[in-house]
Amino acid sequence: MIEALPEEITVDDIMAELYFKQQVDAGLRELDEGKGIPHEEVEKRMAKWLKR
């Protein structure tokens, strides 16, 4: 993954990329384990933010 990044990248950029990948991988593992939240539940929880 790091080798695919541009040469002018900073250490902070690399850390951000690694953190992002770690979070995505953790989320995918949770979904595989059935720990996801159904779409309907997300809509219910977010309804107050979606109202104008």
Secondary structure, 3 states (H helix, E strand, C coil): CHHHCCCCCCHHHHHHHHHHHHHHHHHHHHHHCCCCCCHHHHHHHHHHHHCC
